[in-house]
Amino acid sequence: MSLRKIKKLALKTYSDNTLNKKVLDLVSKKLSRKDLKVYINELKRINGHRIVKVYVPDRRILTDKIERSLSKFFENKELQIIEEPELIAGLRIIDNDLIYELNLRDSFDNMIEYLKETYD
């Protein structure tokens, strides 16, 4: 089966941003092993586009207001909150291939660079 057809099958496996298990079972039984590997990789890729990972040092810092604003910003995407204590004071957001990093260390580094440029 061609790659284009497998991609279309993978897209049709999702309905209303959720994986349709009936379609998944039917397709997985009909595909060859090689095509099934391509199909699974395509499903993973599609799923990666639908999930935004938010890394925080402590889950308690995320208030309802922050979560609502993130949900509005990343409409039609599922937010996955992950605790990462190494961040100390900051936030990392991964949306597919885009990485937004907001942390205290970067802010200080930017201020130091600005001061160096200003007074040199």
C-alpha positions in Angstrom: 0.0 0.0 0.0 1.3 3.5 -0.8 2.4 5.9 1.9 -0.3 8.4 0.9 -3.0 5.8 1.5 -1.6 4.8 4.8 -1.6 8.5 5.9 -5.2 8.9 4.9 -6.1 5.8 6.9 -4.3 7.1 9.9 -6.2 10.4 9.6 -9.5 8.6 9.3 -8.7 6.6 12.4 -9.2 9.8 14.4 -12.7 11.1 14.9 -13.4 14.2 16.9 -9.7 14.3 18.1 -10.0 10.8 19.6 -8.7 7.5 18.4 -11.6 5.3 17.0 -10.8 1.8 18.3 -13.2 0.1 15.9 -11.4 1.6 12.9 -8.0 0.9 14.5 -8.8 -2.8 15.0 -10.2 -3.2 11.4 -7.2 -1.5 9.8 -4.6 -3.3 11.9 -6.0 -6.7 10.9 -6.0 -5.9 7.2 -2.5 -4.3 6.9 0.7 -6.2 6.3 3.5 -6.1 8.9 5.5 -3.5 6.9 2.4 -1.3 6.3 1.4 -1.7 9.9 4.7 -0.2 11.1 4.2 2.8 8.8 0.6 3.1 10.0 1.6 3.1 13.7 4.4 5.7 13.1 1.9 7.9 11.3 -0.6 7.6 14.2 2.2 8.6 16.6 3.1 11.6 14.4 -0.6 12.7 14.3 -0.9 12.2 18.1 2.2 14.3 18.6 0.5 17.2 16.8 -2.5 16.9 19.1 -0.6 17.0 22.4 1.1 20.0 24.0 3.5 19.1 26.8 3.9 21.6 29.7 6.8 21.0 32.0 6.6 22.7 35.4 8.9 22.4 38.5 5.9 21.9 40.8 2.3 21.2 39.7 1.0 23.5 42.5 2.3 26.6 40.6 -0.2 26.0 37.8 -3.4 27.9 38.8 -6.7 27.4 37.0 -6.2 30.8 35.4 -2.9 29.7 33.8 -4.3 26.4 32.7 -7.3 28.1 31.1 -5.1 30.6 29.3 -2.8 27.8 28.0 -5.9 25.9 26.8 -7.1 29.0 24.9 -3.7 29.5 23.4 -3.4 25.9 22.3 -7.0 25.3 21.1 -8.0 21.9 20.0 -5.0 20.4 21.6 -4.6 18.3 24.8 -2.4 19.7 27.5 -0.2 17.2 29.2 1.3 18.6 32.5 4.6 17.0 33.5 6.5 17.8 36.7 10.3 18.4 36.2 11.9 19.7 39.5 15.1 20.6 37.6 13.4 23.7 36.1 13.5 25.4 39.5 11.5 28.6 38.6 10.2 28.3 35.1 8.1 26.7 32.4 8.8 24.7 29.3 6.2 24.1 26.7 6.7 21.7 23.8 4.2 21.9 20.9 5.2 19.4 18.3 8.6 20.7 17.2 8.4 24.2 18.9 9.9 24.6 22.3 9.0 27.6 24.5 11.3 27.9 27.5 10.6 30.5 30.2 12.8 30.2 33.2 14.5 32.4 35.7 18.0 31.5 34.6 17.4 32.6 31.0 15.9 35.9 32.3 19.0 36.6 34.3 21.2 35.7 31.4 19.3 38.0 29.1 19.5 40.9 31.6 23.3 40.4 32.0 23.8 40.4 28.2 21.7 43.5 27.9 23.7 45.2 30.6 27.0 44.2 29.0 25.9 45.5 25.7 24.7 48.8 27.2 27.8 49.6 29.2 30.5 48.3 26.8 
